[in-house]
């Protein structure tokens, strides 16, 4: 009996078994809450389904109608791509810039890191949503600041089609704390010997950034 327990313990101590056990909660969660809903959505997209009745399989009819006659979908697709191609690079640029500044260890660095990471924690809360709504309201903070410098306006930043998308992009870029921490971790993995050799050769800071820091961060940039 003692030998069986020891064998079972040794089996659990195997790296492959321990890794499988540790990743099991994520695997189950991904299967139940991500993969299964995706498969169900794909199936329902091929049917005529209104929740109240049984789905009827109609093939690609929904997709044909969506891409040929539904102008709203095409417009929403264009806006989504515009939002993605603008917000994602801007978030990465801000995160990298702040990470480069905060990579130096000072007494205030931990506080600065916590402050910059805070928006990523509270950014999705209802209270913050109401706060941003009040900031960009017709009688909100933005218009009050403009009135303070002599520009009196009741402009609806979230209600105008030309400024609403840029406001949403700003809200997305504001939550760059997670990317900043990833960049900080990657910056600390770059060997100092590379920087020392570049300084000995007389390289300037911009040259070091473009020729050493940025190439070493390329895998991290593409993985975020």
C-alpha positions as MATLAB code, in Angstrom:
seq = 'XXXXXXXXXXXXXXXXXXXXXXXXXXXXXXXXXXXXXXXXXXXXXXXXXXXXXXXXXXXXXXXXXXXXXXXXXXXXXXXXXXXXXXXXXXXXXXXXXXXXXXXXXXXXXXXXXXXXXXXXXXXXXXXXXXXXXXXXXXXXXXXXXXXXXXXXXXXXXXXXXXXXXXXXXXXXXXXXXXXXXXXXXXXXXXXXXXXXXXXXXXXXXXXXXXXXXXXXXXXXXXXX';
ca = [
       0.000    0.000    0.000;
       2.826    2.329    0.858;
       4.541    1.469   -2.410;
       1.363    2.284   -4.389;
       1.066    5.701   -2.703;
       4.685    6.419   -3.493;
       4.140    5.425   -7.105;
       1.060    7.652   -7.315;
       3.034   10.534   -5.811;
       5.803   10.026   -8.312;
       3.226    9.994  -11.102;
       1.812   13.329   -9.943;
       5.325   14.772   -9.708;
       5.952   14.158  -13.393;
       6.371   17.413  -15.278;
       3.858   16.479  -17.971;
       1.222   15.378  -15.444;
       1.704   18.428  -13.221;
       1.496   20.708  -16.254;
      -1.697   19.032  -17.440;
      -3.318   19.373  -14.018;
      -2.381   23.046  -13.741;
      -3.744   23.844  -17.215;
      -6.911   21.786  -16.738;
      -9.044   24.644  -15.262;
      -8.147   26.905  -18.187;
      -8.788   24.104  -20.693;
     -12.215   23.351  -19.195;
     -13.109   27.048  -19.076;
     -11.967   27.578  -22.669;
     -13.948   24.553  -23.826;
     -17.165   25.468  -21.985;
     -17.186   29.260  -22.342;
     -15.300   29.882  -25.599;
     -15.037   26.938  -27.966;
     -18.573   25.579  -27.476;
     -20.259   29.021  -27.889;
     -18.181   29.636  -31.036;
     -19.289   26.326  -32.538;
     -22.925   26.995  -31.586;
     -22.784   30.484  -33.108;
     -21.328   29.054  -36.306;
     -24.123   26.499  -36.494;
     -26.882   29.052  -35.815;
     -25.421   31.349  -38.480;
     -26.278   28.659  -41.018;
     -29.903   28.461  -39.866;
     -33.060   30.546  -39.702;
     -33.426   30.938  -35.947;
     -35.371   33.463  -33.858;
     -34.946   31.827  -30.397;
     -38.690   31.066  -30.150;
     -38.755   28.336  -32.793;
     -36.538   25.466  -33.840;
     -33.592   26.441  -36.080;
     -34.006   25.619  -39.778;
     -30.861   24.980  -41.803;
     -30.568   27.418  -44.739;
     -26.879   27.109  -45.588;
     -25.003   30.296  -46.539;
     -28.130   32.385  -47.132;
     -27.470   34.603  -44.091;
     -23.904   35.312  -45.222;
     -24.995   36.067  -48.797;
     -27.632   38.506  -47.561;
     -25.186   40.060  -45.101;
     -22.521   40.806  -47.716;
     -24.818   41.766  -50.601;
     -27.866   43.607  -49.259;
     -27.038   44.617  -45.680;
     -25.268   47.979  -46.016;
     -25.220   48.449  -42.246;
     -23.029   45.382  -41.789;
     -20.495   46.551  -44.381;
     -20.315   49.960  -42.717;
     -19.912   48.425  -39.256;
     -17.144   46.186  -40.632;
     -15.280   49.201  -42.003;
     -15.640   51.065  -38.709;
     -14.448   48.019  -36.745;
     -11.322   47.658  -38.886;
     -10.642   51.391  -38.577;
     -11.016   51.199  -34.799;
      -8.681   48.192  -34.596;
      -5.966   49.525  -36.894;
      -5.826   52.830  -34.998;
      -6.349   51.822  -31.359;
      -4.052   48.773  -31.238;
      -0.889   50.506  -32.585;
      -1.542   53.576  -30.444;
      -1.943   51.440  -27.322;
       1.310   49.602  -28.063;
       3.179   52.866  -28.673;
       1.985   54.395  -25.407;
       2.669   51.178  -23.485;
       6.188   50.887  -24.906;
       6.977   54.562  -24.265;
       5.868   54.347  -20.626;
       7.683   51.009  -20.156;
      10.939   52.491  -21.451;
      10.574   55.367  -18.991;
       9.676   53.150  -16.014;
      12.264   50.435  -16.647;
      14.714   52.363  -14.477;
      14.398   51.493  -10.801;
      13.765   54.466   -8.529;
      11.887   54.897   -5.275;
       8.796   56.158   -7.080;
       8.869   53.613   -9.920;
       6.567   51.046   -8.203;
       4.020   53.787   -7.516;
       4.146   55.008  -11.115;
       3.700   51.451  -12.390;
       0.658   50.943  -10.162;
      -0.866   54.252  -11.293;
      -0.406   53.456  -14.981;
      -1.739   49.924  -14.529;
      -4.813   51.059  -12.570;
      -6.885   51.969  -15.686;
      -6.551   48.385  -16.938;
      -8.127   47.146  -13.702;
     -11.006   49.598  -13.393;
     -11.439   50.396  -17.087;
     -14.308   47.973  -17.638;
     -16.365   48.893  -14.573;
     -19.783   50.527  -14.739;
     -18.644   53.454  -12.591;
     -15.799   54.291  -14.984;
     -18.187   54.057  -17.948;
     -20.517   56.576  -16.318;
     -17.512   58.769  -15.518;
     -16.334   58.834  -19.133;
     -19.889   59.483  -20.283;
     -20.077   62.532  -18.036;
     -16.659   63.741  -19.173;
     -17.718   63.764  -22.844;
     -21.323   64.906  -22.257;
     -22.623   68.189  -23.647;
     -22.279   69.709  -20.172;
     -19.271   67.589  -19.241;
     -15.665   68.236  -18.338;
     -14.321   68.537  -21.895;
     -16.764   71.271  -22.884;
     -16.191   72.987  -19.519;
     -12.435   73.084  -20.188;
     -13.065   74.498  -23.648;
     -15.359   77.130  -22.127;
     -12.587   78.071  -19.681;
     -10.348   79.059  -22.592;
     -13.123   80.968  -24.358;
     -14.556   78.237  -26.594;
     -18.212   77.888  -25.592;
     -19.836   74.801  -27.067;
     -22.411   72.148  -26.269;
     -20.819   69.580  -28.535;
     -21.840   65.940  -28.009;
     -18.578   64.041  -28.344;
     -20.208   60.624  -28.079;
     -23.259   61.600  -30.120;
     -21.464   62.851  -33.217;
     -20.516   60.298  -35.868;
     -17.201   62.046  -36.595;
     -15.917   62.211  -33.015;
     -17.538   59.150  -31.389;
     -15.064   56.713  -32.961;
     -12.076   58.801  -31.836;
     -13.510   58.990  -28.328;
     -13.812   55.205  -28.217;
     -10.249   54.874  -29.506;
      -9.075   57.157  -26.706;
     -10.863   55.002  -24.141;
      -9.184   51.895  -25.564;
      -5.711   53.442  -25.597;
      -6.212   54.631  -22.007;
      -6.111   51.009  -20.824;
      -2.518   50.229  -21.815;
      -1.373   49.017  -18.388;
      -1.308   45.291  -19.212;
       0.787   45.840  -22.340;
       3.084   48.117  -20.351;
       3.809   45.376  -17.798;
       4.566   42.902  -20.582;
       6.966   45.375  -22.173;
       8.603   46.012  -18.798;
       9.218   42.302  -18.351;
      10.627   42.010  -21.870;
      12.900   45.042  -21.421;
      14.432   43.504  -18.316;
      15.296   40.365  -20.304;
      17.504   42.287  -22.751;
      21.185   41.759  -21.770;
      22.893   44.885  -20.480;
      26.035   43.855  -22.327;
      24.378   44.868  -25.606;
      23.752   48.392  -24.319;
      27.239   48.666  -22.843;
      28.868   47.627  -26.110;
      26.756   50.141  -28.026;
      27.687   52.963  -25.638;
      31.372   52.083  -25.912;
      31.071   52.346  -29.692;
      29.516   55.818  -29.285;
      25.935   54.928  -30.263;
      23.265   57.490  -29.414;
      20.116   56.676  -27.457;
      17.796   56.787  -30.501;
      20.176   54.499  -32.395;
      20.311   52.058  -29.461;
      16.531   52.007  -29.267;
      15.997   51.352  -32.992;
      18.864   48.884  -33.427;
      18.820   46.984  -30.110;
      15.713   47.565  -27.997;
      13.055   47.456  -30.711;
      14.421   44.356  -32.534;
      14.716   42.504  -29.212;
      11.094   43.414  -28.408;
       9.716   42.307  -31.774;
       8.520   38.857  -30.523;
       6.781   40.540  -27.598;
       5.105   43.117  -29.837;
       3.659   40.443  -32.117;
       2.516   38.335  -29.171;
       0.499   41.067  -27.435;
];
